[in-house]
Amino acid sequence: MSNIYSIIMGKAVCAADLGDGSERGEYVGQDYILSRLGRPMRSISLMYCYYPFDEHWPARISEAMKDADVNEPWGYPYDDYFPYLGGIGGNTDSEPFISMRDIRRHGQDVTLTLTIDPAVTDEMLAAIGRDLRPFGRVFLRINHEATGNWFSFNKRATYQEVADFYCRACRLIKAEAPNVSTVLCIGGVEDLSKPDEIVMEKEFAQAVRDTDIWSVDKYLALHWGWPFDTAEPGGHSHRRWSVKEIYTAAKLSQKRFSELCGGSRKPMVMSELNADGDVTGPYEQCDMLSLFCDMLEDDPDHWLDGLCFYQFRDRGRLGLEIQDPNDLSVGAEQPVMETFREIIRRERFMPSVTRTGEITLPVTLRWGSSEDAEGIEIPVHLDSDPVFLEAVFKDDSNLMLEINGRWFYKSPTAKVIDLMPAFFGSRLSGPADMTLRIFAPPATGENDLSAKDGVFNYYYTLNELPELRIRTAPTEPTED
C-alpha cells in the first residue's frame, strides 16, 4: 500500500435516505442497519415532537395515556412521536441527540422531523437552534405534512398560522445554527386536474420561498387506520394509488414550487415514500417501489434530489423489517429489504467519488457532510478470491471504510475490521485490483465548534494506514 490518493465524496444524482423510528417503530442502531444494507445513507430521518406547554410533557403521550380510550392513531392530545428533550430546561445528553451522534459517527447526516406547538416562544425556537449547532449539516423538517389535518399543530392553529410559524421557526433556528437546512413538507399538487396549484397555495406560498428544501410525502399505498383496525376489502382506512399518479403529482409539485419562487431551483426531496404491505402484500410492495424508481431513472428531467424510504423497522408493514412482537429488539426482514438494497446500489443513488491527487501521510481529512467529504483511497491487489481480509489498526480513529462496494464502520475502540463481507455474494474469479477508501466522520458525532469553520466541518489527522491481512487460502489446508 505505497500509493495514497486524496478523494472527494460528493452528491448522488438522487440521494438515498432512510427513516429510523417513529410512532410506528423504535430507533435501530446504525451498526445493525449498516450490516444489513452494506452502505451508509445520505441521511437518517428521526421523528420527534415538542409540545412543552402540555400537561403530560415531556412523556411520550401514548405511554402517559396508555389507559385512555383512544381509537385512532392521532387521537392523543399531542403527536405520539418521541419527545424532543432539548430546548430550554432540557439537555443534549438525551434524545434525539444520542441517536443523532450515532448517525453522524457512521458517516451520515441527520434529518430531524420535529412537530412543534405553534405557541412556543421565540426563545424556545432559538434554543433548538443552539441544540443543533454542533451536529454539522442537519435537515430540519418542521411540522411536516402541514396541509393535513391529523397532527396536533394543525388542530391548534389555522393553516395560515401554521405557515407563518414555519417561516418564523426557520428564521430563528437558522440564526443560531447556520448549519441547518430547513425542509418544508406540504401536500403539493394533489389534484392532477389542477397541475398548476398546490394544496393551500395562498397560505404556504411564502413558506415555499423561505425554506431551503421543498418536500412532499407520498405513499403508493397506505393503511392509515393501523393499528386500530385491519385493512380488508371494502374498508375505509386504507388506499392504494397508481404509481404513475404519485410520480406525476410529486414531479408537478416540484414544478409549481419553482414557479412560486420565480422559476428558481431549490433541492426537492420526497421525505417519506413507501407502499404499505398491509394493502399490497409483501411482493407487490416491492414491485411498486421498484416501478417508481424505474420511472425516476427513465425520466430525462432530474427533478428529484433525494428519496427517503419510510422506514427501516416497523411494527406494521411499512418497514424493511417488521418488529418481532416477542422481542422488540429483533426485526424480521421483508422482501422489500432486498429490493431496497438493489435500488440504493443503482448509479443514480450512489454518491460520487473523485480522485484529486497523490498524497503522503500524515493527512488531514475533512468531513463536511455525507455529500462533501475529503478522504483517501489506497490501491489493493488481490491475487485471487480472499479467504481472509482484515484491516488492522493501531490508533483510536473513527472511520468509514469501503472496499468492493461494501462499507464498514471502525469505532475508536475497534482494532480489527473484517472486510470479508465485501466478497460474500461477490466472489472473485481471479486476480483483481481495487481500492480501499477511508473517510473520517466525527468520532463523538459532533463537530468541534472551537475550529474556525467547526459549525460546518470536522477535521481528523490520519497518521498511519491500517495493515491489511490478506490470505487467499485457509489457515490449514484440507486433508481430503
Order of alpha helices (4+ residues) and beta strands (2+ residues): beta-beta-alpha-beta-alpha-beta-alpha-beta-alpha-beta-alpha-alpha-beta-alpha-beta-beta-alpha-beta-alpha-beta-beta-beta-beta-alpha-beta-beta-beta-beta-beta-beta-beta-beta-beta-beta
